[in-house]
Amino acid sequence: MTPRPVAAPPMTRAAALIFTLSWALLSVGCDYDRSDFDNPTAPGNGYLTLSTESGATSLPADGASELVLVVSISPDATRRTIEITTSAGTLAGGTGSDGTTRTVTADSTGRARATLKSGTAVATAIVTARVTEASQVGQTLEIRFERALPDRLVLELTKLTVEDRADDQLGATATLHREVGRVSEGTEVTFEATRDDTGAPFGLFTSSAATSDADGRAMVMFSPAASGYTGPATLTARTANGVEAAIGFQVTAGG
């Protein structure tokens, strides 16, 4: 008797789902095959790498300094569009409607670039790069925005004569400047008033230290506070990195 062929059992719904998922994952894997990175000139042993062109991972928080970000994928990948986002600072390059998200396309070598500009606040920018059509292919990189200190300081007083009374006072404003960009917000400035005859400090400030605003200005009020001294005096403002400025003023007898 000739044996009758036995039909294969129909594929169950669960088996069909596993087959579909396996094929989808295989499709992504074919575009970002780890073997593409096995030769010595390849950018790294992974599907996607995110780095900076200079190797630096920090910037002065001056609102002007920049780093070039480099995204590397397999040179023969078919999905070549990369979305780059940042939690701080501003991105440029490629296309996009704002500075927090940009879309770039990898070149024939598998590399795409964008520029990150620092803000003026001390912070850590979390930069993320992902393949737009395969969001699981991605990497993050932390870029520190470190305090940008001043190169010079300009000091101004609201008046140059003040009476030796508790209720008379003058205002002092220190404006911080940098050769590149702006000084980071919240930079501390300390103030001191000294007698010209002895160099001894005197009087009272609303605060002996103040922090700069977004425009680099730090302001305090000073009063001789009936110290008993009359004559020439000097008010000095300085920062932690040794930048300072001073202005002379006159203290007269209180009425």
Sequence and secondary structure as in RCSB ss.txt:
>XXXX:A:sequence
MTPRPVAAPPMTRAAALIFTLSWALLSVGCDYDRSDFDNPTAPGNGYLTLSTESGATSLPADGASELVLVVSISP
DATRRTIEITTSAGTLAGGTGSDGTTRTVTADSTGRARATLKSGTAVATAIVTARVTEASQVGQTLEIRFERALP
DRLVLELTKLTVEDRADDQLGATATLHREVGRVSEGTEVTFEATRDDTGAPFGLFTSSAATSDADGRAMVMFSPA
ASGYTGPATLTARTANGVEAAIGFQVTAGG
>XXXX:A:secstr
            HHHHHHHHHHHHHHHHHHHT GGGG STTSS SSSEEEEESS   EEESSS  EEEEEEEE T
T S  EEEEEESSSEEESSB SSSSEEEEE  TTSEEEEEEE  SS EEEEEEEEETTEEEEEEEEEEEEE    
SEEEEEES SEEESSTT  EEEEEEEE SSS   TT EEEEEEEETTT  B SEES SEEE  TTSEEEEEEE  
S S  EEEEEEEEETTS EEEEEEEEE   
